[in-house]
């Protein structure tokens, strides 16, 4: 797989990375997640499954792996895999995130699956937890789902602590985004300076054929040297064959027609759209199985063209509508 550099960070990465949001916990909002876990949702079964998918990803050339403190046991699964395969620091790039605490107790149905808290206390606790899991492997540490409403970009204690972490550990510092105001949040983040130096090295944002509104802001961030990681390129399964919503049928037919023309699966088509953005360094696969991963990776061979660009623009949803639909997806 073609390698690139994550913005100006110096971190080497493959064009497609693997996110562990669906691999690290028994419940997630991806369509059909429950079908992927029929072999077992206990910790041992899920760790074994994660290791199989991680092995397949590494064999295919994937060199960027994305975790978070709130992804159940994703950090532990990833750290155990690194140790058992004797993978050394520098052979892969690891990114993780702080700001959410996993609270589901390894259950699919829970009152609250995760609790968001961007306070200094949470940062300090979760930095220590991530450091204990990965040691020297961490390359990138990000605020998890920063928003204007959370106030994290206005908290001088947190921002200064992140700057110290960056200076003392050598970790690059970034933020992931969520919600209909991703672009506004990113523009604010680009103006954050500590000691006369821009704080953030990288941004991770949602961009897909249904919700491309963050594109211009991501393009600007990349021009300023930030690394750009794209998440949710498949819209949590809405851009795959698992989306049988009758209200999506017309748009699914348009997707299928374009996929047939280009000789692609629906998931590969959606990922290829991201890979065609010149500002996108990495697009994350959220695969839960080896078969899903293999299909995702064929995106590297899809000949995305101007016709696909024009034909699929009509799939777009207003940002508020997209994020409302996402909020209604069921944990399964």
Steps between C-alpha positions, in 0.01 A plus 500: 500500500620849422643678801478871571574746778236630736515869411818659630516271805764269358283202593499234227163354416320287245223664297247271668512451876302277733277643770409281797171660604303190397768245593556608858152472654196272464257776405536771236278705268624359166218337306522122539763508774312228688527268198877531509520376858305176476813304595492660844492830685705396802834671545710202390300444181511868408872527564562195279286654226682832528836328468390318183385827342817678613713223348315530170538877502872483564547236228320730256730791581289694750733695726268741682281380787246717680369442853347697787453462872125460446523218246451233766823300512633618164823638646564177692422285195731706283779504757473124549520446125809720469672304775398153379613574144820664623431815304740776593445874536536663161365202309146635533343832598253496789248773571272513801257746653388631838181665619245219521480227765351161411208430735301216340652227719551271200126505426330569167206669667597764753358823634819675390768342287754777554527824694657808346722711725769731363627610841863517606443214745377270225793594278753419772334168586462384142850605394633276777274213388604531136866524595468186712343314207734608221819641645714626212253409225276807513563739214183710516271592790175678425212670675207268440210672323588860575208737451445869557238409759736286711718803570822302475654750257439777752658320797852640550596232754416217261664668202818571693506143630475373142787727399712360786411146399606573146830652614591245767382176337553576133140397427329702232178666614175509307125513529215299356179674402132419502166661423372751246747769613819306426632774272446775757669294770798434274537866409509587869755225568729633229523826696605336827859586586705426809823692540459645153482158338195331348387223733336250269691278260212295365123488456269198468158577357191345345481539123295280272271510199204585723676760718785679316454842666834483684694475172603864448614534862699177477660621179606821676637307798706277273636807321619627839687175563256306716461131440147407392336171598150424372265289711152363437551490125228233485260705715482222761382255235248725326722495189519120488274218395374476857291813461152371417316816607212548252558875515853446370403271212527759222842611614612139545409433137718793392786363709457153355494630144826687552658206681405268213647742245831516688508133597488575871314399812293772667741531791803523271327766293437713809858461619635578153317832512708593805825374353441733204507808727851647469481630856426161661808321630324199652150354483402258774344161442272406788491133400388241754589199285774396261253489212389857566861613517585326173208670328594838648856467375388456141421873511866553416429359153169676424544745209304789651434757228318824421190309398479334841555837664215658307258208520529459878482862611124460530548259792590785734286577803480828692748467790231533768295225335803271470600536863142456618480174304831387648379572853207265441712199405455218748780347704509135394 
